[in-house]
Amino acid sequence: MEETIQCLPGEMVQIIKSDPDVVDFPPALVILEDNALVSIFELLPGKTIIGRSDSCAIMILCAQASRNHCLLTVSEDLDRVVVEDLSSKNGTWLNLVRIQRPEALQQGDTLHVGTVAMRFLPKNDPDHVLYQQLSKFHKLDPSTACIGRTLFNDLVEKQIRIAARNGTGFAILYLQMEHIDCVVTGRDINVRETIMKTAIYMIRNSGLRDGDAVFRYSPNAFAILIPKIDTALAERICQRYADIIRSHEFNYGDRVSSGVISTAFANYSYEHANAEREAHKDVFLSYSREDIDSVSALLNTLDDICVSLWVDRLDMKGGDIFAGRIAQAINHCKVVIVALTPNAVKSQYVYKELALAVDTDKPIIPIRFGKFPLSDNFRLLLAGIHEIHMVQDDPGVYDHLIRRLKELGVATLDAEAIAKERDQLIEQLHGAIENCTTVGFGKG
């Protein structure tokens, strides 16, 4: 069944209504907080990783979650979903029991990753429709379908982390429409909301890029987060959006509505950001790929403090020459961390990376996982270098590592510092809003 409705002036949209006898919902995870819905993730056939890393299909903003915490495997027919822990530090919990092996999820199961609770919905579960609607209204402004203010701080913090790790910046643009002439048009519409819908429709169709995020910042204002732009470009983009809106006639019935639009922007430029840092990472991690589970806690710690880290499985791109890229990464890094394990001391690749670090006079931080003898080759390369001994669940180990990285000039940001940077950026934005100029739009 199809129905045609008018959502915006001049825009006709076809809505396809599902046959009530045909239900076609994939399995999903519903994320809850204090028994209230936060978001819903539909699961597709194949593998889905849950964790704190930006690269995870389901990213969990929780300090107790590991970078790659657990794996979901969904069958092709969507009938079976299996969860498997990826050697996470705090474990993956199913119905309050820590899983020790892959487990198939059943209707009503609750999965815990860190402090985040997720309810499992199997394929065609009758609760799908309810949760989809709740999710939409929690995350999106129902009038304009923009991201709501509730997620603004989270996404700003995420961009600060990306900027810190990659040496990039971003901008927040602000457009406020006020003193709107809410005329009586003889039609049953909310003029202010319709004007806001029209404005965001024009913005979305005027060159937003992948990665740009649009927020309904207040009843009369939008915020647009745009990664990797400088002050001059932010100013031009902000002016372009204002010009687009100012030139539009908001005509409803027999009257053209008018108002005032104000624009402002704030730029975030990470203290250590520069083109070289974006291309090259501060820390090179040398490890045996057989030990990826063992070093996951180390990766999580470095990720938590936003260290600019080069790891082969994340930074190698298709077509790269393996040896050349590794040599380049070591040549340009500030510090080499080597994860010493029985597998690592047998690895010719770890040995060559360590030898190159010694040859290029790079500071080396050896982290030893367990008690085992070093080969003569490794003993020679590491002679006189203090080792950090990894002791499970001992935060002092990581404190020592973080202090040493700072001493060697590696930039870091912890959660408290990220929140402070976010607050300063929003304060900068509000200061720009107070001093911004306004121009009229529409015709009274």
HELIX and SHEET records of a PDB file:
HELIX    1   1 HIS A  128  LYS A  139  1                                  12    
HELIX    2   2 ARG A  149  LEU A  151  5                                   3    
HELIX    3   3 PHE A  152  ASN A  166  1                                  15    
HELIX    4   4 VAL A  191  ARG A  204  1                                  14    
HELIX    5   5 THR A  231  ARG A  246  1                                  16    
HELIX    6   6 ALA A  275  ALA A  279  1                                   5    
HELIX    7   7 ARG A  289  ASP A  291  5                                   3    
HELIX    8   8 SER A  296  ASP A  304  1                                   9    
HELIX    9   9 ASP A  312  ASP A  315  1                                   4    
HELIX   10  10 PHE A  322  HIS A  332  1                                  11    
HELIX   11  11 ALA A  344  LYS A  346  5                                   3    
HELIX   12  12 GLN A  348  ASP A  359  1                                  12    
HELIX   13  13 ASP A  376  LEU A  381  1                                   6    
HELIX   14  14 PRO A  395  GLU A  407  1                                  13    
HELIX   15  15 ALA A  415  GLU A  434  1                                  20    
SHEET    1   A 2 GLU A   2  LEU A   8  0                                        
SHEET    2   A 2 GLU A  11  ILE A  16 -1                                        
SHEET    1   B 6 ALA A  36  GLU A  42  0                                        
SHEET    2   B 6 ALA A  28  GLU A  33 -1                                        
SHEET    3   B 6 VAL A 116  LEU A 121 -1                                        
SHEET    4   B 6 THR A 110  VAL A 113 -1                                        
SHEET    5   B 6 THR A  92  LEU A  94 -1                                        
SHEET    6   B 6 VAL A  97  ARG A  98 -1                                        
SHEET    1   C 5 ILE A  58  MET A  59  0                                        
SHEET    2   C 5 GLY A  46  GLY A  51  1                                        
SHEET    3   C 5 CYS A  70  VAL A  74 -1                                        
SHEET    4   C 5 VAL A  81  ASP A  85 -1                                        
SHEET    5   C 5 GLU A 103  ALA A 104 -1                                        
SHEET    1   D 5 ALA A 213  SER A 218  0                                        
SHEET    2   D 5 ALA A 221  PRO A 227 -1                                        
SHEET    3   D 5 GLY A 169  GLU A 178 -1                                        
SHEET    4   D 5 ARG A 255  SER A 269 -1                                        
SHEET    5   D 5 PHE A 250  TYR A 252 -1                                        
SHEET    1   E 5 ALA A 213  SER A 218  0                                        
SHEET    2   E 5 ALA A 221  PRO A 227 -1                                        
SHEET    3   E 5 GLY A 169  GLU A 178 -1                                        
SHEET    4   E 5 ARG A 255  SER A 269 -1                                        
SHEET    5   E 5 THR A 438  GLY A 442 -1                                        
SHEET    1   F 5 LEU A 309  TRP A 310  0                                        
SHEET    2   F 5 VAL A 283  SER A 286  1                                        
SHEET    3   F 5 VAL A 335  LEU A 340  1                                        
SHEET    4   F 5 ILE A 364  ARG A 368  1                                        
SHEET    5   F 5 ILE A 388  HIS A 389  1                                        
END                                                                             
